[in-house]
């Protein structure tokens, strides 16, 4: 018997950051095909981010003979295949419950400046991207969670994102100033929100604060938020199975629960904290990793609750999916400083920061008259968060 053995794509992750790919205020996806090709020739994910499989995933790859490579546009994995009724099938079929994990590190010191994300992630949180829609809703092929709809009484900050309908988004709104206004209402004052352009009749999906998750090192630690409460702790794995852990409680003004997770595999878990009378309850997911340097983790599941996200067809032949991970470029108010300018020399709306292209800008000069000179664009090197908005100062 002749063995027809070949390598084919198991899955890819296409990473696009619009700071690097947009042409001024023209989004990458609206450019001509030739212009997109030219942009991609100058684009490299490695210029701002490194991606590597975790140690456990490297061992899984070795067992399956999977090869991994970071490419200029993301990552790609390959697997040796054989022919099954004329279709490509992995030589060793990965188990349905297998998860491949990757750690991401930011290598560009200006990444936070030009990315439409919180300037600093809250303490003890990391970004978490996955193809598992059971963890949180998402729109294929995106690895990022669908953002929320407007909630009355909530303060939104520059860069925060909302959709009109989380189940089937038709509009994506991005906050330009701190505000608590509903962007779906036509009466919302201009300048508080912008509506992101539709691509193919649909909004794009970007990484957002909805992708943040708690992170735990070897010692899981949780401080009770109500004095005098002594709840029990149950930790479950991704499949919902309780794991055996020795837990203890440190008493104080607010009691603290601790558990040693050192014998468990790293990855996604959930914590369930409650008193016997249910007067105190807290439930949340967290990512266990002893790598405190990671900025984010990506989990790719072989099989999910939605077949569109699976790595294999029902007959275990290859689908070779290409997943999407996008980052929106930050928009700031451009403030011009110099002998020609005054306090009113600020753009009326926030403008996107981009590495390529040029945006024509008109502001008022020191005499409150519109300028006629072509003004330089803002760079990512200097942004200034102030009371309600973020400025880029441009000295000219």
LOKE-673186 format. One line per 10 residues: number of its first residue (from 0); their letters; for each residue y, z, x of C-alpha. Coordinates in Angstrom, 1 decimal. Layout:
BEGIN
NUM) a) Y Z X  ...;
This chain:
BEGIN
0) xxxxxxxxxx) 0.0 0.0 0.0  3.5 -0.9 1.3  6.0 1.9 0.9  9.4 0.4 -0.1  11.7 3.1 1.3  15.5 2.8 1.4  18.6 5.1 1.2  20.8 4.9 -1.9  23.7 7.0 -3.1  22.8 10.3 -4.8;
10) xxxxxxxxxx) 26.4 11.0 -5.8  30.0 10.6 -4.6  33.1 12.6 -5.1  36.3 10.6 -5.2  39.3 12.7 -4.2  42.8 11.4 -4.9  46.0 13.2 -4.1  49.0 11.5 -5.7  51.4 12.8 -3.0  49.6 10.5 -0.6;
20) xxxxxxxxxx) 48.8 7.6 -3.0  51.8 7.2 -5.4  54.5 4.7 -4.5  57.6 6.7 -5.1  57.8 7.4 -8.8  55.1 4.8 -9.6  51.6 6.4 -10.0  48.8 5.0 -7.9  46.8 4.0 -11.0  49.7 1.8 -12.3;
30) xxxxxxxxxx) 50.0 -0.2 -9.1  48.6 -3.7 -8.7  45.1 -4.1 -7.3  46.5 -5.3 -4.0  49.0 -2.5 -3.8  46.2 0.1 -4.4  44.1 -1.4 -1.6  47.0 -1.2 0.8  47.6 2.4 -0.2  44.0 3.3 0.3;
40) xxxxxxxxxx) 44.0 1.7 3.8  46.5 4.4 4.8  44.8 7.2 2.9  42.5 9.8 4.3  41.3 13.0 2.6  40.8 14.4 6.1  44.5 14.5 6.7  44.9 17.4 4.3  41.4 18.8 3.5  38.0 19.3 5.1;
50) xxxxxxxxxx) 34.8 19.4 3.0  31.4 20.7 4.2  28.1 21.7 2.5  27.4 25.4 2.6  24.5 26.6 4.8  22.2 26.9 1.8  23.0 23.4 0.7  22.4 22.0 4.2  18.9 23.5 4.0  18.4 21.9 0.5;
60) xxxxxxxxxx) 19.6 18.5 1.9  17.1 18.8 4.8  14.3 19.4 2.4  15.2 16.4 0.3  16.2 14.2 3.4  19.7 13.9 1.9  22.5 12.7 4.2  26.1 13.7 3.7  29.4 12.2 4.9  33.0 12.9 4.4;
70) xxxxxxxxxx) 34.8 9.6 3.9  38.5 8.6 3.8  38.3 8.9 0.0  36.1 11.9 -0.5  32.4 12.6 0.1  29.2 10.6 -0.3  25.5 11.7 -0.2  22.5 9.4 0.3  18.9 10.0 -0.5  15.7 8.0 0.5;
80) xxxxxxxxxx) 14.3 6.2 -2.5  11.2 4.4 -3.6  10.8 1.8 -6.4  9.7 3.1 -9.8  9.2 0.2 -12.3  11.9 -1.7 -10.5  14.4 1.2 -10.4  15.4 3.4 -7.5  14.0 6.9 -7.5  14.5 9.6 -4.9;
90) xxxxxxxxxx) 11.5 9.9 -2.6  11.5 13.6 -3.3  12.9 14.2 -6.8  15.3 17.2 -6.8  14.5 20.0 -9.3  16.6 20.1 -12.5  18.1 23.5 -11.6  19.1 22.6 -8.1  22.8 23.0 -7.2  24.6 21.5 -4.2;
100) xxxxxxxxxx) 27.6 23.5 -3.0  30.5 22.6 -0.8  33.3 24.6 0.7  36.8 23.1 1.0  39.5 24.2 3.5  43.1 23.0 3.5  44.1 21.5 6.9  47.7 20.5 6.0  50.3 23.4 6.2  52.5 21.6 3.6;
110) xxxxxxxxxx) 49.7 21.1 1.0  51.0 23.9 -1.3  54.5 22.4 -1.1  53.6 19.0 -2.4  50.7 19.9 -4.7  51.3 20.7 -8.4  49.5 24.0 -8.2  50.6 27.7 -8.0  52.4 28.1 -4.6  50.0 30.9 -3.8;
120) xxxxxxxxxx) 46.7 31.6 -5.5  46.4 35.1 -6.9  44.7 37.6 -4.6  40.9 37.5 -4.8  40.8 34.0 -6.4  39.6 30.6 -5.2  39.5 27.2 -6.8  36.2 26.1 -8.3  35.3 22.6 -9.2  32.0 21.6 -10.8;
130) xxxxxxxxxx) 30.2 18.9 -12.9  28.8 21.6 -15.2  30.6 21.4 -18.5  28.9 24.5 -19.7  31.0 26.5 -17.3  34.2 25.3 -18.9  35.2 22.1 -20.8  35.9 19.0 -18.8  36.3 15.2 -19.3  33.8 13.0 -17.4;
140) xxxxxxxxxx) 33.9 12.1 -14.6  36.4 14.8 -13.7  35.2 17.9 -11.8  38.3 19.8 -13.0  38.6 22.0 -16.1  40.5 20.6 -19.1  43.8 22.5 -19.3  44.8 24.6 -22.3  47.1 23.8 -25.2  50.4 25.5 -25.8;
150) xxxxxxxxxx) 50.2 29.2 -26.7  53.3 30.8 -28.3  55.0 33.6 -26.3  53.6 32.4 -23.0  55.8 31.8 -20.0  55.0 28.5 -18.2  56.1 27.8 -14.7  56.9 24.6 -12.7  53.7 22.6 -12.3  51.8 24.3 -15.1;
160) xxxxxxxxxx) 49.9 21.8 -17.3  49.1 21.7 -21.0  47.4 19.2 -23.3  47.8 18.4 -27.0  44.1 18.7 -27.8  41.6 20.2 -25.3  38.6 18.7 -27.1  40.0 15.2 -26.7  43.3 15.1 -24.8  45.8 12.3 -25.6;
170) xxxxxxxxxx) 48.8 13.8 -23.8  49.3 15.8 -20.7  52.5 17.9 -20.3  53.7 19.3 -17.0  56.3 22.0 -16.8  59.4 21.3 -14.8  61.2 24.7 -15.4  60.1 28.1 -16.3  60.0 28.1 -20.1  58.1 29.2 -23.2;
180) xxxxxxxxxx) 58.7 26.1 -25.3  56.2 24.0 -27.1  56.1 20.6 -25.4  54.4 18.9 -28.4  57.6 19.4 -30.5  60.2 16.6 -30.4  63.0 19.2 -30.4  61.9 20.6 -27.0  65.0 20.3 -24.7  64.7 17.7 -22.0;
190) xxxxxxxxxx) 64.0 19.0 -18.5  61.5 21.7 -19.5  58.5 19.4 -19.7  57.5 15.9 -18.8  54.7 13.8 -20.3  52.4 12.4 -17.6  51.8 8.6 -17.9  48.7 7.5 -19.7  46.2 5.4 -17.8  44.0 3.2 -19.9;
200) xxxxxxxxxx) 45.4 5.0 -23.0  44.3 8.4 -21.7  45.9 11.2 -19.6  44.6 11.8 -16.1  43.0 15.1 -15.3  44.2 17.1 -12.3  43.3 20.4 -10.6  45.2 23.2 -12.1  45.3 27.0 -12.4  42.5 26.7 -14.9;
210) xxxxxxxxxx) 40.2 25.9 -12.0  40.8 29.3 -10.4  37.9 31.8 -10.4  37.4 35.3 -9.0  35.7 35.4 -5.6  33.5 38.2 -4.3  32.3 38.9 -0.8  29.2 40.8 -0.1  30.4 43.9 -1.9  31.3 43.2 -5.5;
220) xxxxxxxxxx) 34.2 45.4 -6.4  35.7 46.0 -9.8  38.4 48.5 -10.8  38.4 49.7 -14.4  41.8 49.2 -16.0  41.6 52.3 -18.3  41.6 55.8 -17.0  38.4 57.9 -17.7  36.2 54.9 -18.5  32.7 54.8 -16.8;
230) xxxxxxxxxx) 31.2 51.5 -17.8  27.9 50.0 -16.7  27.8 46.8 -14.7  25.3 43.9 -15.2  25.5 40.8 -13.1  23.8 37.6 -14.1  23.1 34.4 -12.2  24.0 30.9 -13.3  21.0 30.6 -15.6  21.9 33.9 -17.4;
240) xxxxxxxxxx) 19.2 36.0 -15.7  20.2 39.6 -14.8  19.9 40.3 -11.1  18.7 43.6 -9.7  21.4 45.3 -7.8  22.1 48.9 -6.8  25.5 49.8 -8.2  27.7 52.8 -7.7  30.9 54.1 -9.1  33.8 55.6 -7.0;
250) xxxxxxxxxx) 35.8 58.0 -9.1  39.5 58.1 -9.1  42.6 57.7 -11.3  40.9 54.4 -12.2  37.2 54.3 -11.5  35.8 51.5 -9.3  32.4 49.8 -9.7  30.7 48.4 -6.6  27.5 46.5 -5.9  26.0 45.0 -2.7;
260) xxxxxxxxxx) 25.2 41.3 -3.3  24.0 40.7 0.3  20.4 39.8 -0.7  21.5 37.2 -3.3  22.1 33.5 -2.7  25.8 32.6 -2.7  27.1 30.8 -5.8  28.3 31.3 -9.3  27.6 34.6 -11.2  28.9 36.4 -14.2;
270) xxxxxxxxxx) 29.9 40.1 -14.5  29.4 42.0 -17.8  31.1 45.4 -17.8  30.9 47.7 -20.8  30.6 51.3 -21.9  27.8 52.5 -24.1  30.1 52.7 -27.2  31.7 49.3 -26.3  35.2 50.9 -26.2  35.6 49.2 -22.9;
280) xxxxxxxxxx) 34.4 45.6 -22.2  35.1 42.9 -19.7  33.3 39.7 -19.0  34.1 37.1 -16.4  32.6 34.6 -14.0  33.0 34.8 -10.2  31.9 33.0 -7.1  30.0 35.0 -4.5  30.5 33.8 -0.9  30.9 35.6 2.3;
290) xxxxxxxxxx) 33.2 32.8 3.6  36.6 34.2 3.1  38.3 31.2 4.6  37.3 28.7 1.9  40.2 27.5 -0.3  37.8 26.1 -3.0  34.1 25.5 -3.8  32.5 22.5 -5.4  29.1 22.9 -7.2  27.2 19.8 -8.1;
300) xxxxxxxxxx) 24.3 20.4 -10.5  21.4 18.0 -10.7  21.1 18.5 -14.4  23.8 19.8 -16.9  24.1 20.2 -20.6  25.7 16.8 -20.8  23.7 13.8 -19.6  26.9 12.0 -18.5  27.3 14.5 -15.7  23.6 14.5 -14.5;
310) xxxxxxxxxx) 22.7 13.1 -11.1  19.5 11.4 -12.4  18.4 9.4 -15.4  15.9 10.9 -17.9  13.1 9.1 -16.0  14.4 10.7 -12.7  15.7 7.4 -11.3  19.1 7.3 -9.7  22.4 7.2 -11.6  24.5 7.5 -8.5;
320) xxxxxxxxxx) 27.5 9.0 -10.3  31.0 9.0 -8.9  32.8 12.2 -9.7  36.6 12.5 -9.7  38.8 15.3 -8.2  42.5 14.7 -8.5  45.6 16.5 -7.3  49.0 16.0 -8.9  52.0 15.8 -6.6  54.7 18.5 -7.2;
330) xxxxxxxxxx) 58.0 17.5 -8.8  61.2 19.3 -7.7  64.9 19.2 -8.5  66.6 17.4 -5.6  69.7 19.1 -4.5  72.1 17.3 -2.1  74.0 19.4 0.4  76.8 18.1 2.6  80.5 17.4 2.8  80.3 14.8 0.0;
340) xxxxxxxxxx) 78.5 17.1 -2.4  79.1 20.2 -4.6  77.2 22.6 -6.9  76.6 19.8 -9.5  74.9 17.5 -6.9  71.4 18.0 -8.4  69.2 15.5 -10.1  69.0 15.9 -13.9  65.2 16.0 -13.8  62.5 17.0 -11.4;
350) xxxxxxxxxx) 61.4 14.1 -9.2  58.0 13.7 -7.6  57.4 14.3 -3.9  55.6 11.4 -2.3  54.7 10.4 1.3  55.3 6.7 0.6  57.8 4.7 -1.4  61.4 5.3 -2.4  63.1 6.6 -5.5  66.6 5.6 -6.3;
360) xxxxxxxxxx) 68.7 8.7 -7.0  72.2 9.1 -8.5  73.9 12.5 -8.5  77.4 13.8 -8.9  79.5 14.2 -5.8  81.8 17.2 -5.1  84.3 15.7 -7.5  81.7 15.5 -10.3  81.7 11.7 -10.1  78.4 9.7 -9.8;
370) xxxxxxxxxx) 77.6 8.7 -6.3  77.1 5.0 -5.4  75.4 5.5 -2.1  71.6 5.2 -1.7  70.5 8.8 -1.2  67.6 9.9 1.0  64.5 11.2 -0.8  63.2 14.7 -0.6  60.4 15.6 1.8  57.7 18.2 1.4;
380) xxxxxxxxxx) 58.9 20.1 4.4  61.4 22.2 2.5  61.1 23.4 -1.1  63.0 26.4 -2.6  61.6 28.3 -5.6  64.5 29.9 -7.4  64.8 31.7 -10.7  63.5 29.1 -13.2  62.8 26.0 -11.1  61.9 24.6 -7.7;
390) xxxxxx) 64.5 22.7 -5.6  64.3 20.4 -2.6  67.4 20.7 -0.5  68.5 17.5 1.1  71.2 17.6 3.8  73.1 14.4 4.0;
